[in-house]
Amino acid sequence: GHRHHHEHRGLADIERIIDAADMTAGARALAHKTFRIVAEAEAKAHAVPVDQVHFHEVGAIDSIVDIVASSVLFDSLNVARVIVPALVDGHGTIRCQHGIIPIPAPATLNVCTAHGLPLTQVDIEGELVTPTGAALVAAFDPVFELPVRYTVRRAGLGAGKRAYARPSMLRALLIEELPAARIASP
């Protein structure tokens, strides 16, 4: 059975929570932008206005904390540009509040479509890109190609809770672009 509790919050409820949090204006703006992107994607998936969207899984306090924490981190790092060559997703179906749906989930596809985010599918059964994850990437306003040459200044790694055929991890690199190498002509 399905016994755990789901939170049901609207965008206005979440915005009040974000506004009450102690963070910089930049972090707050990014958190608001991220939730607005998710709300628009969910509104399209359910054919309702944005103000009638009720978040289920994403409305849970842990999802709010994830988005706010990501926004605070991004803002504190003062990142000039985000590069995401592609979002790598699995395949199959997932069970959610509305039943069994295909992967990528409709809201994930709506985020990717609205923001031109490239998707790549791998041979792993399961959801690797959630609507929240796609919305965070979209809110960062990324570019999709790594520089030809760069130096890695820092690396960060986060692990997911689900078990897949390969590790459920996200790696972020803080890089510095290097000038293109000069090739000597003979």
C-alpha positions in Angstrom: 0.0 0.0 0.0 0.7 3.7 -0.4 0.9 4.9 3.2 3.2 7.9 3.3 1.7 11.4 3.6 1.8 13.8 0.6 1.8 17.6 1.0 -0.5 19.5 -1.2 0.6 23.1 -1.6 -0.1 25.8 -4.2 2.5 28.1 -5.7 1.4 31.0 -3.5 1.9 28.7 -0.4 5.4 27.8 -1.5 6.2 31.4 -2.4 5.3 32.5 1.2 7.6 29.8 2.6 10.4 31.0 0.4 9.8 34.7 1.3 9.9 33.8 5.0 13.3 32.1 4.6 16.6 33.9 5.5 18.5 34.1 2.3 19.9 36.7 -0.2 17.7 38.3 -2.8 19.5 36.4 -5.5 18.9 33.0 -3.9 15.2 33.9 -3.2 14.7 35.0 -6.9 16.2 31.7 -8.1 14.0 29.7 -5.8 10.9 31.6 -7.0 12.0 31.2 -10.6 12.5 27.4 -10.2 9.0 26.9 -8.6 7.4 29.1 -11.2 8.9 26.8 -13.9 7.7 23.7 -12.2 4.2 25.3 -11.7 4.0 26.2 -15.4 5.0 22.7 -16.4 2.5 21.1 -14.1 -0.2 23.5 -15.2 0.3 22.5 -18.8 0.4 18.8 -17.9 -2.9 19.1 -16.0 -4.5 21.7 -18.3 -5.2 24.1 -15.4 -4.1 27.7 -14.7 -0.9 28.1 -12.7 -2.7 29.3 -9.7 -4.7 26.1 -9.5 -1.7 23.8 -9.5 -1.4 21.8 -6.3 2.1 20.3 -5.9 2.2 16.8 -4.5 5.6 15.3 -4.3 7.3 18.6 -5.1 5.2 20.4 -2.4 6.7 18.3 0.3 9.0 20.3 2.6 12.0 18.3 1.6 11.6 19.4 -2.0 11.2 23.0 -0.9 14.4 22.6 1.1 16.2 21.0 -1.9 15.3 23.9 -4.2 16.1 26.6 -1.6 19.4 25.0 -0.7 20.4 24.7 -4.4 19.4 28.3 -4.9 21.5 29.5 -1.9 24.5 27.4 -3.0 24.3 28.7 -6.6 24.0 32.3 -5.4 26.8 31.9 -2.9 29.2 30.5 -5.5 28.6 33.5 -7.7 28.6 31.3 -10.8 28.8 33.2 -14.0 27.6 30.5 -16.3 26.1 27.0 -16.0 26.9 24.3 -18.6 24.7 21.2 -18.9 25.5 19.3 -22.0 22.3 17.1 -21.6 20.0 15.8 -18.9 20.4 12.0 -18.8 17.1 10.2 -18.1 16.1 6.6 -17.9 13.1 4.9 -19.5 10.0 3.0 -18.5 7.2 4.2 -16.2 6.9 5.5 -12.7 4.1 5.5 -10.1 3.1 9.0 -8.9 0.1 10.7 -7.3 -1.8 10.4 -10.6 -1.0 6.8 -11.3 1.5 5.1 -13.6 3.0 7.5 -16.1 5.8 7.3 -18.7 9.4 8.5 -18.3 10.2 11.3 -18.9 7.2 12.4 -16.9 4.9 14.9 -18.6 6.0 17.8 -16.4 9.7 17.0 -17.0 9.0 17.1 -20.8 7.2 20.3 -20.4 10.1 22.0 -18.7 12.6 20.6 -21.3 10.4 21.8 -24.1 9.7 25.2 -22.8 13.4 25.9 -22.0 15.1 24.0 -24.8 16.8 21.6 -22.5 18.5 18.6 -24.3 17.6 15.1 -23.0 19.5 11.9 -23.5 18.0 8.5 -22.6 20.2 5.7 -21.2 19.4 2.0 -20.7 18.3 2.3 -17.1 14.8 1.7 -16.0 13.7 4.5 -13.8 13.3 8.3 -13.6 16.7 10.0 -13.5 15.4 13.5 -14.3 12.5 14.8 -12.2 10.4 17.9 -13.0 12.2 19.7 -10.0 15.7 18.8 -11.3 14.8 19.9 -14.8 13.3 23.2 -13.4 16.5 23.9 -11.5 18.6 23.4 -14.6 16.2 25.7 -16.6 16.3 28.3 -13.8 20.1 28.4 -14.1 19.7 29.4 -17.8 22.4 27.0 -18.9 24.4 26.7 -22.1 24.8 23.2 -23.5 28.4 22.8 -24.6 31.5 22.6 -22.5 34.5 24.8 -23.5 37.1 23.0 -25.6 39.7 23.4 -22.8 39.2 24.0 -19.1 40.7 23.4 -15.7 38.6 21.9 -12.9 38.8 24.1 -9.8 36.4 22.2 -7.6 34.2 19.1 -7.8 31.0 18.3 -5.9 29.1 15.0 -5.8 25.6 14.3 -4.6 24.0 10.9 -4.3 20.3 10.0 -4.7 18.3 7.6 -2.6 17.1 5.2 -5.3 19.1 2.2 -6.4 19.7 1.8 -10.2 22.0 -0.3 -12.4 24.5 2.5 -12.0 25.0 4.9 -9.2 22.4 7.6 -8.7 24.7 10.6 -8.5 25.0 14.1 -9.7 28.5 15.6 -10.2 29.0 19.3 -10.5 32.3 20.9 -11.6 33.5 24.4 -11.0 35.7 25.0 -14.1 37.8 27.8 -15.5 37.8 28.1 -19.3 41.3 28.1 -20.9 42.3 29.7 -24.1 42.2 27.4 -27.1 45.5 25.6 -27.7 47.6 27.0 -30.5 48.7 24.4 -33.1 52.0 25.1 -34.6 52.1 25.0 -38.4 54.9 23.1 -40.1 
